């Protein structure tokens, strides 16, 4: 069995921090105060991204980025290309580690992480092909969702009647990022 480390960098609304720790977003962001320079574009992006509580101003401007020491184990990582019929690869019992959070102005956050898992040789070749193509869709499914969805995976079907190889429930960490990408494609 081979192992693979997928290094990822995503930028999205700060609400994805809620999936890491429920108090993290409020620790890094605050509502804009009187006298803060407003930014119409950032305000609009925040509303479109579902940041309803107004926490878009960085609370501590001198903090650039910082690591999250926790390792998240037993995740399922699903990787597929953007094309509808792209082969999907599921990596089970993955470790999510090396998280680094960077708070940006306007309610945006960057999160970098590594997903480590064992992989079959054929899947490693497919991952290489997807890397060359460039645009991939990645879903992280937390352990509770993996075990809950395992019973129903065989019977699940897409709208077009094909069996789905997407997990039943999406991981909290990237769910908000996927919504943002879908809104951008629709616009």
Secondary structure by P-SEA (a helix, b strand, c coil): cbbbbbbbbbbccccccccccccccccccccccccccccaaaaaaaaaaccccccccccccccccccccccccbbbbbbbccccccbbbbbccccccbbbbbbbcccbbbbbbbbbbbbcaaaaaaaaaaaaacbbbbbbbcaaaaaaacccccccccccccccccccccccccaaaaaaaaaaaac
